[in-house]
Each structure stands twice: as C-alpha cells, then as structure tokens.
Amino acid sequence: MDVVLSLLQNVLEEGFIYGVVAMGVYITYKILDFPDLSVDGTFPLGCAVTAALIVGGVNPWIACVASFGAGVLAGCVTGLLHVKLRVTDLLSGIIVMTACWSVNLLILGAHMPNPLSGNSLLQFYNLPTIFTSLPVSLLPAGLYRYRVLILTAILAIAVKLLMDWFLRTKSGMLLRAAGDNPQFVTSLAKNQGNMKIMGLAIGNGCTALAGSILAQQAESATVSIGTGMVVQALAAVIIGVSVFGRIRALRPTSAVLLGTILYKAVLLVAMLWLPATFLKLTMAVLFVAALLTDRVGKKKGSEVHG
C-alpha cells in the first residue's frame, strides 16, 4: 500500500508540474494553432535561470518570477521571428530552441571561473527553495512531508485560475479570435500578429515557470532536461481535450491539467513493465495514441452534427 501511495504521489507531483507546461502549450497549440517547438528550449531556460539565481543567493520565489519573465522573452522572440520576419511557425520554434541551448549553457556556467565556457549541470543542494522556505516551512510536521505535492497543486491551480481569468478578458477573447478567426481580429482594427506574440509569450512563460518549479524540486538544473518536452505537453493537451474536454462542467484548462495527470499515470504504469531504455519510445507511442483518439473523437463529433 505504501508503494502504491508513493507512486500516486509521484504521478500527482509530476502531473501538476508538467500541467503548467501543458496549459501554456494549450494556448499556442489549441488556441493559436501554432506548433511551438521552442518549448524544448524554454523549459530548461526556466531551470537554468532558477539555478543560477538561487546559487547567487536570490529568493527562490523571485527566481520563479524571473524564470517566467525569461520564458516570456523567449516566446516574444519566437513570435517576432514568425510575425515580423515571416519565418514559418515550425522554423521559428526550432531557431529559438537551438539558441536557448547555448543561452542555457552560459547561464548555468555564470558562476564558474570562465563563464563563457558554459556548464551543462548546476546543483544547489541544501540551498533555500520554494519547497523549504516560507510559507511552506510553516506547515506542521504531518503535512511537511507532502509539501511538494501540496505546493505543486496550489501553483498549478493558481496558474489555471489566472489563465481562466485572462481568457475571459478582452485581450483573452482577442487571443482566442486570433486563432479561430483572424479576419475578425483585423476587422476590429487589432493586429493579429501582436496577439500571436502575446500568446507565445504567455505559453513559454508558463513553460519556463514549470521548469523553475521542477529545478527546485530536484535542487539541480541540466541543459538537456527539456528534451522531448513538446511531445509530452502536446500529448497531455490532446489527451485532456479528447478525454475530459467532453465534460461541459470542466473548463479547457482543467481538462488539460487532468490530461497531464492521466498521461503521467499511463506512462508510469507502462514503465513499471518496461526497461528505462523504452521511455522515449513509450512517450512516442502514447503521443500517437493521443492523436488517434483526438481524430476519432472529431470524426464522431462531425458525424453527430452532420
């Protein structure tokens, strides 16, 4: 029973952390119809910024905000490449993802004798993190052992509520219109390109924030931690929308968050029976299964309305 509870706790912790990424990807992929590959670069960017700041003595909560800001800047670069320089969406993401690799190496090596040489790994064990400092440190002993689960759940729900609020604002509705009906946005004398840049900024900001949270949970950051992140996030979004999106009482952000938890649970169950070398293959298979499920759901929906 203890093993089952431990596995469940691990699934929920990872589900809440990666759910923040998935909610950001939901904006770019589902709302803007923009396949943003820069996620693979902005996730480790959030990790790197957080690690460098905490090692430098900065408050871990400020490190979270700084990581979000770094992700916003990276998302703006992706948007500017696409909107202003007319680079295709896929290439824009690939360019930023590639550039982030070098940027992350430099950030992780900022405290080394020769910063320009870079560093692929930075550890900050026994330094303050959001999981050991205020207000988490005030938790009673019985709850303190579950501090990671409690805090990740609070942060994921907070991001979800903020995103729900934003999507109901005028800017949020224009953002949704930019993906569904760009001509309508233009008819309102609004620049749809700016809406895309804003959406990419928010999406990558959420991704970098999730990277910051994960880095503080692991008390380390590595430059390769974002590999395959876009596949995980897209699979979680598609699973969430396909499986839970049909429940009218749930908002899309809630469906995406639940989809991430379900994805992590299925992945964990699969890896209990398979060697670790099959991890990426299993992720790819789950992604294909999510795509097929989404396609079947859309086909049935069109038949019903037809």
N, C-alpha and C positions, 0 to 999 in steps of 0.2 A: 504493500500500500504506500509506503514511504517513497518507493521508486516511482510509482505512478504519479504521486503528488509532485515529486521533484520534476518529472518530465512535463507535467501540466504547467507548473510554474515557469519552466524554461520556455515553453511554447508561448505562454501569455506575455512574458517579458519581451521575447523577440518579436512577437506579433504586434505589440504596442509600439516598439521602437521602429520597426520597418513599416508599420502602419502610417507613421508620419511621412515616410518616403512615398508610400502608395497614394496618400492624399495629395501630395504635390504632383505626382505623375498623373493623377486623375485630372487635374486642371489642364496639363499640357496635352495628354493623350485623348481624353474623352471630351473635354470641353473645347479645346483649341484644335483637336485633330492634328497634333504636332508630335511626331515620334522623336522625342528629345533624348538623344544618346549622351548628352553632356552629364546626365545623372551619374554615370560611372566615374566621372571626374569630380563632381561637386560633393559627393558623399565622402570620399577621403579628404576633400578640401576642408570640410567641417571638422573631421577628425584631426587633421594636421593643425589647423588654427587653434583648436581647443588645447591640444597637447602642448603647443608652443607657448600659449598664454599661461596655462597652469604651471608649467615649468618656470615661467618667468614671474610667478607669484601673483598672477591676476585672479580675482574672484571667479570661481567656476561658473556662476550664473552669468557674469559678464562675458565669459568665454562662449557661452551658449548664444548670447545675443550677437557677439562678434562673428561667430560661425554662420549664423543666419544671414548677417549682412554680407559676408564673403560669398555665400551662395547666391544671394540676390544680385551681386555684381557679376558673377559668372553667368547667371541667367540673362542678365541685360546684354552681356557680350554676345551670347547665342542669338538673342533677339535682334540685336543690331546687325550682326552678320547676315541674318536672314532677311530682315526688313529693309535695311538701308543699302547693303551691298548685294542684295539679290542672290545670296548663296542659298542653295536648297536646304530644306529643313534637316535632312539627314547629315549633310556635309557640315552644316553649322554646328550640330551637336558633336560630330566627330572632331572638328577642329578644336572646340573648347575642351573636350575630354582629353585630347592629346596635349594641349597646352597645360592643363591642370596637372598632368603628371610631373612636369618639370617644376611647376609652381609649388606643388606639394613637397617635392624633394627639397626645395630651397627653404620652405617653411619649417620642415622637420629638422633641417640642419642649421637653423638660425642660431642655435646656442653652441655650435661646435667651433673649434678654433679657426677653421676655414669654412665659413658659412656657404661659400659658393660651390663647395664640393658636394653639398647636399647630404641627405640622410634618409634612408628608407624606413627606419623604425625609431620611435621615440617613446620611452616608457616613463611614467610618472607615478610609480607605486608609492603609497603612503603619503601622497600629497592630497590636499582637500579637493573633493569633487562634489557635485550636486547630491551624491548619494551618501556623503559623510558629513556635510556641513549643514548649516541652518537652511530650512526649518526641519529637515529630515532628522537631524541629530536630537531633536526634541521628542521623537517617537518613543513610546515605552518599550522596554526590552522585548516584550512579546511580539510587537509589531516591527521592531527594528530589523529582525531577521528577514522580513518580507519587504524591506524598504525599496529594493529595486523594482519589484512588481508594483508596489503602491505608487511610486513616483512616476514610473513609465506610463502607468494607466492614467494618472492625473494629467500628465503632459500631453498624451495622445488625445484625451478627451478635450483638453483645453484647445489644442490645435483644431480639432474637429468643430468645436463650437465657434471659434473665431472664423473658421472658413465658412461655416454655415451663415454666420452673420454677414461676412463680406459678400457672399454670393447673393444676398438679398438687397444689398445696397445698389445705388445707381451704377457705380463702377463695376460691381459684380455682374449685374444684368447686362451691361455693355460687353463685358468679357465673354459671357455666355453667348451673346448675339454674334460676337466676332467669330466664334467657331461655327454656329448654326446658320447665320445669315449675314455675311459680311456686307452685303449691299445695304441692309437695313442700318447698320452702324454708319456707313458712309452717308446715307440719307439724313442722318441726324447731325451731320457736319462733324462727326467724330472720326478720328484717324484709327482705322482698324489695325494698322501696324503698331501703333502705340499700345493698343490693347493686347496684342500678341507679346510684346516686350514685357508688359506688366505681368501677364500670365506666366511667362517663362521665369521671370524674376521671382515670383511667389513660389512656383513649383520647385525651383532649385534652392531657394531659401529654406523650404521645408526639408529638402533632401540633406542639405548641409547641417541643419539643426539635428536631424536624426543621427547624422554622423558624429556630431558633438556628444549626443547622449550615449551612443554606443562606445565611443572612445573613453568616456568617463566611467562607464560600467566595466570596461576591460582594463582601464588605467594604462592604456597604451594606444598608439596610433601607428599604422603602417600604410605605406603608399599604395599597396595593392589590395586594400580592403574593399574597394569599390568594384572590383572585377565581377561582372555578371549582375550588378545591382539593377540595371534597367530590365533585365529579364525577370528577376524576382518581382520587381514592382509592377511591371505590366501584367504578369500572371496573377498577382494578387488583385489588381484592379479588375481584370476580366472575370476572375472567379467571383469577386464580390458583386459586381454588377449582374453577372449571369445568375448566380445562386440566390443572393439576398436582395438584388435590385427589384425583384418582382413583389416584394413585400411593401405595400404602399405606405405603411406607417414609418418605414425607415427612410431616412434621407440618404442620398448617394454616398456622402462621406461616411455614414455609419456602415453602409453596405461594403464599402472599400475596406474599412477597418476590420470588419468581421471576415472579409475575404482574405485579408492578410493573415489573420489568426488561423483560419482554416487551411490556408496554403502551408503555413509553418507546421501545422499539426500533421498534414498529409506527408510533408517532406520528412518530418521526424519519424513517423511510422515506417516509411519506406526505407530510411537509413538504418532502422533497427535490424533489418533483414539483409541489408546490402553493405559491402565494404565501403569505406570512406572514398575510395577512388571513383565510385559511381555517383558522387554528389552532383557534379555539374551535369552529367547525363540525366540524372533523375530530375533536376531542375528543368532541363530542356524538354523532357517528356511531359512533365506537368504543365509546362507552358503551352505545348501543342494541344494537350487535353483541354486546357482552358480556352484556347482559340476555337477548338471544335465545339465545345459546349456553348460558347457565345454564338457561334454560327448557327447551330441547331436551334438555339433559343430565338434568334432573329428570324429564322425561317418559319418557325411555328407561329411567331407573332404576326408575320406578314400574311400567313395563311388564314389566321383568325380574322384579321382586319379585311382580308380580301373576300 
